């Protein structure tokens, strides 16, 4: 949600304009004069400013000059809102760097059109998106504007899947990318000997199911909900647009996906060459990092699932977990596992 700072000394105009902006889906900060507006902006950097010119304490020109000289606020789109219509006053505002100029009285469509135009012109992809906290919607909206991807689906419906429910099966045709909003999902591959191997455990804020889309092949593994989970589906056509239509969008999208690709390669190499203790330690660390924001950072995973993730027999896993518990590295309480010394687990040379 974009944040707009509205600086206007007239109470009626300020309140009615703020109501219009809030109904249009913006988060609105209000200030009754320029000094309060600058303080608001420094506390919370807005995405756009709408500012009256003639105000007490500090007028609109003064506000814009402060913005231009402040490294944190410089570059914020700035729209003057005023009753003054003289050409010289408009020229002064533009010379100071204002991006647009609305004269009162104005209608709702004129106001919203000016805001949309300024935001789209100045929109850029962020260096990073917090996918665990609504970052997916923010990225897709930025991608639509920056990459001119008008064909991106507007449907962000959340789909609920129950614990142990199949999401897709090995051999299915891929028709979407999956984003995990809540819960956990495991991807499972069955070997020629019929043994189950877990190829990934996914936590909220992660994508899965994209390897088959990238390779244009059928799914080489199955996806199953470990807990009751919530998913957002990204259609195959949207996936393709994000990947190839715009270089800037493509690079950012690949960065969002790349961590999982490298992690999977690391997991497969480790299973081939690392000792059982090292593999169990690495699996515990991955699960610990996925749950690091919870307090305490405990997690549950059946011993069979963890054995399949590590690539060993359940008996070997249980023995190794018991050894780690005796060494004070982890805590086991029923099905709960808690990593007590992650640094020691990470540095151990097994």
C-alpha positions in Angstrom: 0.0 0.0 0.0 1.4 3.4 -1.1 1.7 6.1 1.5 0.7 9.7 0.6 1.5 12.7 2.8 -1.2 15.4 2.6 -0.2 18.8 3.8 -3.2 21.2 3.9 -4.1 23.9 6.5 -7.8 24.0 5.6 -9.4 21.4 7.9 -12.4 20.6 5.6 -10.3 20.2 2.4 -7.7 18.1 4.3 -10.3 15.7 5.8 -12.3 15.3 2.6 -9.2 14.8 0.4 -7.8 12.3 2.9 -11.1 10.4 2.8 -11.0 10.2 -1.0 -7.4 8.9 -0.9 -8.2 6.3 1.7 -11.2 5.0 -0.2 -8.9 4.7 -3.3 -6.6 2.4 -1.3 -3.8 4.7 -0.1 -2.4 5.0 3.4 -2.7 8.7 4.2 -0.6 10.8 6.6 -2.0 14.3 7.2 -0.4 17.6 8.4 -2.0 21.0 9.0 1.1 23.0 8.1 4.5 22.6 6.4 6.5 22.2 9.6 4.4 19.3 10.8 4.5 17.8 7.3 8.3 17.7 7.2 8.4 16.1 10.6 5.8 13.5 9.4 7.9 12.8 6.3 11.1 12.3 8.3 9.4 9.9 10.6 7.8 7.9 7.7 9.0 8.5 4.2 6.0 8.9 1.9 5.7 7.6 -1.6 4.1 10.9 -2.7 3.4 14.4 -1.3 0.3 16.6 -1.9 1.0 20.0 -0.5 -0.8 23.3 -0.3 1.3 26.4 -1.0 -0.1 29.2 1.2 0.2 27.9 4.8 1.2 29.2 8.2 4.5 28.4 9.8 6.1 26.9 6.7 4.6 27.3 3.2 4.7 24.8 0.4 7.7 26.3 -1.3 9.7 25.9 1.9 8.5 22.3 2.3 9.7 21.4 -1.2 13.1 23.1 -0.6 13.6 21.1 2.5 12.7 17.9 0.6 15.2 18.7 -2.1 18.0 19.3 0.4 17.3 16.1 2.5 19.0 13.0 1.2 16.2 10.8 2.7 13.3 12.8 1.1 14.9 14.0 -2.2 13.2 12.4 -5.1 9.7 11.9 -3.5 7.1 12.9 -6.1 5.6 16.3 -5.1 2.2 17.7 -6.2 1.3 21.3 -5.3 -2.4 21.8 -4.3 -3.4 25.5 -4.3 -6.0 28.0 -5.2 -3.4 30.2 -6.8 -3.5 30.1 -10.6 -1.1 32.8 -11.7 1.5 31.6 -14.2 4.4 33.1 -12.2 3.4 31.0 -9.1 3.1 27.8 -11.2 6.5 28.5 -12.7 8.1 29.0 -9.3 6.8 25.7 -8.1 8.1 23.9 -11.2 11.5 25.5 -11.0 11.8 24.2 -7.4 11.1 20.7 -8.8 7.4 20.1 -8.3 6.1 17.3 -10.4 2.5 18.5 -10.9 0.2 21.3 -10.0 -3.5 21.0 -9.1 -5.7 24.0 -8.6 -8.6 24.1 -6.2 -11.4 23.3 -6.6 -10.6 19.9 -8.2 -12.7 16.8 -8.8 -11.9 13.3 -7.5 -10.9 11.9 -10.9 -8.5 14.7 -11.5 -6.8 14.2 -8.2 -6.5 10.4 -8.5 -5.3 10.6 -12.1 -2.5 13.0 -11.1 -1.4 10.7 -8.3 -1.5 7.5 -10.5 0.5 9.3 -13.2 3.2 10.5 -10.7 3.5 7.2 -8.9 3.8 5.2 -12.1 6.4 7.6 -13.5 8.6 7.3 -10.5 8.0 3.7 -9.7 11.1 1.4 -9.6 11.6 -2.1 -8.4 12.9 -2.2 -4.9 16.3 -3.9 -4.2 14.4 -6.5 -2.1 10.9 -7.5 -1.2 9.8 -9.0 2.1 7.9 -12.0 0.8 6.8 -13.0 4.3 4.9 -9.7 4.8 2.9 -8.9 1.7 6.0 -8.5 -0.5 4.5 -10.7 -3.3 1.7 -8.3 -4.0 4.0 -5.3 -3.8 6.5 -6.9 -6.3 3.7 -7.9 -8.8 2.2 -4.4 -8.7 5.6 -2.8 -9.2 6.4 -5.3 -12.0 3.1 -4.5 -13.7 4.0 -0.8 -13.7 7.7 -0.9 -14.3 7.6 -3.6 -16.9 4.3 -2.5 -18.5 2.9 -6.0 -17.9 -0.7 -5.1 -18.2 -1.5 -8.7 -18.9 -0.6 -9.9 -15.4 -3.5 -11.5 -13.7 -5.1 -9.3 -11.0 -6.4 -12.4 -9.1 -4.5 -12.9 -5.9 -6.9 -15.3 -4.4 -5.6 -17.4 -1.5 -6.2 -21.1 -1.8 -6.4 -23.3 1.3 -4.9 -26.8 1.3 -5.2 -29.3 4.2 -2.4 -31.1 5.9 -1.2 -34.1 3.8 -3.1 -32.9 0.8 -1.4 -33.3 -2.6 -0.7 -30.0 -4.4 0.7 -31.6 -7.5 2.0 -35.1 -8.3 5.2 -36.3 -9.9 4.5 -36.5 -13.7 1.8 -33.7 -13.7 2.0 -31.0 -16.3 3.0 -27.7 -14.8 0.4 -24.9 -15.2 1.3 -22.5 -12.4 3.9 -21.2 -10.0 3.0 -21.6 -6.3 3.7 -19.1 -3.5 3.4 -20.3 0.1 1.6 -17.7 2.2 1.1 -19.7 5.4 1.9 -23.3 6.6 4.6 -25.6 5.2 4.9 -27.7 2.0 7.3 -30.5 1.2 8.4 -31.6 -2.3 9.0 -35.4 -2.6 10.7 -37.5 -5.2 10.4 -41.3 -5.4 13.6 -43.2 -6.4 13.6 -46.2 -8.8 13.8 -48.4 -5.7 10.6 -46.9 -4.4 12.3 -44.9 -1.6 10.9 -41.4 -0.8 13.4 -38.5 -0.9 12.3 -35.0 0.3 13.8 -32.5 -2.1 12.6 -29.4 -0.2 10.7 -28.1 2.8 9.1 -24.7 2.0 8.1 -22.1 4.6 5.9 -18.9 4.2 7.3 -16.4 1.7 8.8 -19.0 -0.6 8.0 -20.1 -4.2 7.9 -23.7 -5.4 7.0 -25.7 -8.5 9.0 -23.6 -10.9 11.6 -26.0 -12.0 9.2 -27.8 -14.4 8.1 -24.4 -15.7 11.7 -23.4 -16.4 12.6 -26.7 -18.0 9.2 -27.0 -19.8 8.9 -30.6 -18.6 6.5 -32.5 -16.3 7.0 -32.2 -12.5 9.8 -34.4 -11.4 8.6 -34.5 -7.8 5.4 -34.2 -5.9 4.3 -31.4 -3.5 2.4 -32.2 -0.3 1.2 -29.9 2.5 3.0 -30.7 5.7 0.5 -28.4 7.7 -2.7 -26.7 6.8 -1.4 -24.2 4.3 -2.4 -21.1 2.2 -1.2 -20.8 -1.4 -1.3 -18.1 -4.0 -1.3 -19.4 -7.6 0.7 -17.5 -10.2 -0.5 -18.7 -13.7 2.0 -20.0 -16.2 1.4 -17.0 -18.5 2.2 -14.6 -15.7 5.3 -16.6 -14.9 6.5 -16.3 -18.5 5.8 -12.5 -18.6 7.7 -11.9 -15.4 10.6 -14.0 -16.8 11.1 -12.6 -20.3 9.1 -9.4 -21.0 11.2 -6.8 -19.1 14.9 -7.2 -18.2 14.6 -5.3 -14.9 11.6 -7.3 -13.8 13.2 -10.6 -15.0 16.4 -10.0 -13.0 14.5 -9.2 -9.8 12.2 -12.2 -10.2 15.1 -14.5 -10.8 16.7 -13.2 -7.6 13.5 -14.1 -5.7 13.7 -17.6 -7.0 17.4 -18.2 -7.1 18.0 -18.9 -3.4 16.0 -22.1 -3.6 17.8 -23.3 -6.7 21.2 -23.0 -5.0 19.9 -24.5 -1.8 18.7 -27.6 -3.7 22.0 -28.0 -5.4 23.8 -27.7 -2.0 21.5 -30.3 -0.5 22.1 -32.9 -3.3 25.9 -32.4 -3.2 25.8 -32.8 0.6 23.8 -36.0 0.4 26.3 -37.4 -1.9 29.5 -36.5 0.0 28.7 -35.5 3.6 28.6 -37.7 6.7 25.2 -38.5 8.3 26.0 -36.1 11.2 26.8 -33.2 8.8 23.6 -33.9 6.8 21.4 -33.9 9.8 23.1 -30.8 11.1 22.5 -29.0 7.8 18.8 -30.0 7.8 18.3 -28.8 11.3 19.9 -25.5 10.5 17.7 -25.0 7.4 14.6 -25.7 9.5 15.8 -23.5 12.4 16.3 -20.6 10.0 12.8 -21.0 8.6 11.4 -20.7 12.1 13.8 -18.1 13.5 11.1 -15.4 13.8 9.0 -17.5 16.1 9.7 -17.6 19.8 10.9 -20.0 20.9 12.3 -21.1 17.5 10.9 -24.7 17.7 9.6 -26.7 14.8 8.0 -30.1 14.2 8.7 -32.5 11.4 8.0 -36.2 11.6 11.1 -38.4 11.9 10.2 -40.2 8.7 10.0 -36.8 6.8 13.3 -35.6 8.3 15.0 -38.9 7.4 13.7 -38.5 3.8 15.0 -34.9 3.8 18.4 -36.0 5.0 18.5 -39.1 2.8 19.0 -41.7 5.5 17.0 -44.4 7.4 14.8 -43.2 10.3 16.8 -45.3 12.8 20.0 -43.5 11.8 18.3 -40.1 12.1 16.9 -40.9 15.5 20.3 -42.0 16.7 22.0 -38.8 15.4 19.4 -36.6 17.0 19.9 -38.3 20.3 23.6 -37.7 20.1 23.1 -34.0 19.3 20.7 -33.8 22.3 23.3 -35.4 24.6 25.9 -32.9 23.3 23.6 -30.0 24.2 23.2 -28.9 20.6 19.4 -29.4 20.3 16.4 -29.9 22.6 13.8 -32.6 21.9 10.4 -32.4 23.6 8.0 -34.9 22.1 7.7 -34.0 18.4 9.2 -30.5 19.0 12.8 -29.8 18.0 14.7 -26.7 19.1 18.3 -25.9 18.0 20.2 -24.5 21.0 23.6 -23.9 19.5 23.3 -23.1 15.7 26.8 -21.7 15.4 28.4 -24.9 16.9 26.2 -27.0 14.6 27.3 -24.9 11.6 31.0 -25.0 12.4 31.3 -28.6 13.5 33.7 -30.7 11.3 32.1 -34.1 10.9 
